[in-house]
Amino acid sequence: MANRVYNFSAGPAVLPEKVLQQAADEMLDYQGCGMSVMELSHRSTIYQKIIDDAEAGLRKLMDIPENYKVLFLQGGASLQFLMVPMNLGINKKADFVNTGEWSTKAIKEAKKFGMDVNVVATSEDTTFNTFPEIDAGKIRKDADYFHITSNNTIYGTKCMNVPKLDIPVVADMSSNIMSEKFDVRDYGIIYAGAQKNIGPAGVVIVIIREDLVGKISGIPTMLDYKTHVDKGSMFNTPPTYGIYIAKLVFDHMLSMGGVAYYEELNKKKAALIYDAIDNSKLFKAHVKPGKDRSLMNIPFFTDSDEINKKFLKEAEANGLVTLKGHRSVGGMRASVYNAMPIEGCQKLADFIKKFDQENS
Ligand SMILES: *Cc1c(COP(=O)(O)O)cnc(C)c1O
């Protein structure tokens, strides 16, 4: 038996143990073809079925309507910071909510591309510890799109209620895709790097409404959504193994009861940890209780760097690893994506309580 720890990494992150086991079982001989999925031609019938099944699984999980395309691309969420303005930027205007480092990077990239950027709301003055109210009246009617980061991996805030607009809403859902139910129809484009809630690094998923594909001509081939839509994500060699693991994750999620199951579980999981923090003397969460709190990433800290260090060291000795906070916030951060078992959250909550009693 492998000696597994509870891995609270923000990404690449924990994957379902059942999926890892299945991948191991299928490593040398995938379904009788005598080779691993890594060695399969992406043009083979057997691989085509893997990518088709991956898409079908995701469509089912997220209830993706027919008029949306699903793409498996490379370049991470970070390349989407450029591809979105390139493909949608007819008026060269985009409106953003700035809720942390990832939105800031998306804004910077849009500006580099020559977009006129309007920041509609931000919580920068309070170190992004809230998700700011969005006043739809401030969003320009002639903006090409309105961009939101639905979950802020570093600061631990989230928002899944986007305003209904006449312009497309674009969401970076890298760190909370499929963590709770929401309506794909409220968005023009959803993108998410796989390495948080889906699978291994190297795949980025793009869900795009049909009418937003091919609006602008002359885009360099690999950066044009139309290229990848026309070729079913197979214009060039896709990240074949990563897509296969994503397919296994989708199958596993469906067998557990889909997004509704994970939403309920995620609420319980996050509550265990937030409660332990809120009821302690030593610890404070970066984000106040309420609707802004992320279910996926929980940054917290004590007043002392020394105690933070001691906490991290003792947690690690107890099999609770990768809890160090992002350098811009400091302290600790527990990332509890879909694949983190509730037992891991309970163990962390118990450890927080014990550490608090012993050190306060
Ligand atoms: C991790 C993350 C990114 C960056 O993803 P890459 O795949 O590394 O480019 C972007 N946005 C959010 C919200 C993230 O959590």
The ligand as a Tripos MOL2 file, in Angstrom:
@<TRIPOS>MOLECULE
LIG
   15    15     1     0     0
SMALL
NO_CHARGES

@<TRIPOS>ATOM
      1 C1         -3.6890   28.4760  -11.3020 C.3       1 LIG1
      2 C2         -4.5090   29.5520  -11.8640 C.ar      1 LIG1
      3 C3         -4.1860   30.1640  -13.0940 C.ar      1 LIG1
      4 C4         -2.9480   29.8190  -13.8670 C.3       1 LIG1
      5 O1         -3.0580   28.6150  -14.4840 O.3       1 LIG1
      6 P1         -1.9080   28.0590  -15.4460 P.3       1 LIG1
      7 O2         -2.5590   26.8290  -15.9750 O.co2     1 LIG1
      8 O3         -0.7140   27.8180  -14.6000 O.co2     1 LIG1
      9 O4         -1.6660   29.0740  -16.4960 O.co2     1 LIG1
     10 C5         -5.0350   31.1290  -13.5820 C.ar      1 LIG1
     11 N1         -6.1330   31.5010  -12.9120 N.ar      1 LIG1
     12 C6         -6.4710   30.9410  -11.7330 C.ar      1 LIG1
     13 C7         -7.7250   31.3770  -11.0410 C.3       1 LIG1
     14 C8         -5.6700   29.9600  -11.1760 C.ar      1 LIG1
     15 O5         -6.0140   29.4200   -9.9990 O.3       1 LIG1
@<TRIPOS>BOND
     1     1     2 1
     2     2     3 ar
     3     2    14 ar
     4     3     4 1
     5     3    10 ar
     6     4     5 1
     7     5     6 1
     8     6     7 2
     9     6     8 1
    10     6     9 1
    11    10    11 ar
    12    11    12 ar
    13    12    13 1
    14    12    14 ar
    15    14    15 1
@<TRIPOS>SUBSTRUCTURE
     1 LIG1         1 GROUP 0 **** ****
